[in-house]
Amino acid sequence: MNYNVYMLDHHLGIFVGGTNPNKRAELLANSSVFDDIDVVVFNEVFDNRASQILIDALAQKFGYLTPVLGRTKNGWDHTEGWRSTSLDDGGVIVFSKYPIEYKSQVIFRDGCGADWASQKGFIHTVINKGGERYNIIGTHVQADDDTCNIAPSVVRQDQFAQIESYIFGASRSADEMFFIAGDLNVAKDSQEFSSMLATLNASAPTNYAGAPYSWDPAVNGLAHANYPNFKGQLLDYVLVERSHKQPKNWHNQVLDIVSDRVELPGTQEPYYFYEYSDHFPVTAFEYADETTPTQSVRPNNKPYNAIRLKHRLTGEYVYADPNVSNGWLTYGPDGEQSNAKFKLDNWHPYIGTCIHDHDYVQISRTDGYKDHYWTYSGSTYYTEDHDSSDFMKISRLTESDSCIQNGDVVYIYDHAHHLWTSPNKYLEPSNLYIQGTKELPVGENGLFIIEMDNFEFSDWESSLSYK
């Protein structure tokens, strides 16, 4: 497995926004993500505290590990290219369930932009599994960066050439496999992909399975928070170098895993994500077996993009004003009207994949006034262009750890936050409008049945090869 875990140094929080790497490391270390994994290469374990949480927990689960690339010269059999003036380490570490017989770290000779401040490079490990030796190169190469004075793709090609030169010079037996795992910062659908493979002397996987992208702001909340308008990319790989022993088949499978709730600091109140990282992990294997995931974790049919809220007491639906963009929310009997359908999301990502109880949410129109959100004036709700109520939340009457789905009984509540926080008040139909005047706990008049599509998931079975 290769996994970019987005654990930037916590001192950078003032610049890049807090991402709570310690909590994410704790959740990840105690998850089932690595239960069937023999070797994992982590990228971006820059934060010392977060990486130590991972090390302390996963050292017991795996048994063998390297130091973090570029953090120390101790614990290595070989170090090359060390730069003592660098401000940060290289953020790569390898864990293995089988003995690591050799550990080498090589710092890249070149980099640009922010990457030059860190000791980016690669790790070479030799792992002995039952008498058969496997070579793992773990790396994280040059990222795209507008501050570079040279094209980042040129720097990457030089780094790929340095990796292949090292492999050639290592003089390992041709009977040993050589894997190159990392966030290679090259999109699979780009022209650079073929030149990367050629420079690394690596083969493309025979099978791409799982989610289409390892970095995808459309469905990953952390990625969306930083790059809301970017398209997904497949950037993370486990490749096989061609001059050594070859597998009969080779899968790369991206897993769209989710985490428990991670609380992050906001400007006024904390907010939440359900992500271990802004990347998804990619697993690699010769053949699928009974442990291989065969469908996505996240729904693929955008079920929250067209919801209706049916009042449980009266059977009437919440309406937006069909005649104006910023009209009051009302209610009526016909749920098939276009102004009775809304989009529900939890801010990041824009397309919600799983809404949980007590999540912050925003609700927008799906008729001719797209991206007009529910907000309030006084205690009465209306829709406004790109201006959502900031602290609105949703929950089920009977709470659950699962996602809110079709047929659930829900209530929506909200509060203001100016110089102080006002009490939470639940929304209900009242005097022809949708209003929030009564404090929690919710009364019967504040209960709605959510109507939406049932979840559908991507089937990965056809992309998998079995023995």
Sequence and secondary structure as in RCSB ss.txt:
>XXXX:A:sequence
MNYNVYMLDHHLGIFVGGTNPNKRAELLANSSVFDDIDVVVFNEVFDNRASQILIDALAQKFGYLTPVLGRTKNG
WDHTEGWRSTSLDDGGVIVFSKYPIEYKSQVIFRDGCGADWASQKGFIHTVINKGGERYNIIGTHVQADDDTCNI
APSVVRQDQFAQIESYIFGASRSADEMFFIAGDLNVAKDSQEFSSMLATLNASAPTNYAGAPYSWDPAVNGLAHA
NYPNFKGQLLDYVLVERSHKQPKNWHNQVLDIVSDRVELPGTQEPYYFYEYSDHFPVTAFEYADETTPTQSVRPN
NKPYNAIRLKHRLTGEYVYADPNVSNGWLTYGPDGEQSNAKFKLDNWHPYIGTCIHDHDYVQISRTDGYKDHYWT
YSGSTYYTEDHDSSDFMKISRLTESDSCIQNGDVVYIYDHAHHLWTSPNKYLEPSNLYIQGTKELPVGENGLFII
EMDNFEFSDWESSLSYK
>XXXX:A:secstr
 EEEEEE  GGGHHHH    HHHHHHHHHTSSTTTT SEEEEEEE  HHHHHHHHHHHHHHH EE   TTT STT
 SEEES  TT SB    EEEESS EEEEEEEE S   GGGGGBT EEEEEEEEETTEEEEEEEEE     TT SS
 HHHHHHHHHHHHHHHHHHH   TTSEEEEEEE    TTSTHHHHHHHHHTEE  SEEEE S SB TTT HHHHH
H TT   B  EEEEEETTS   S  EEEE     S EEE  SSS EEE  S SS  EEEESSB TTS  EEEEES
S GGGSBEEEETTT  EEE  SS TT B EEES TTSGGG EEEE SSSSS S   TTEE EEEE SSSTTEEEE
EETTEEEEEET   TT EEEESS  SS   TT EEEEEE  BSSSB   EEEEEETTEEEEEEESS  GGG EEE
E     EEE GGG  B 
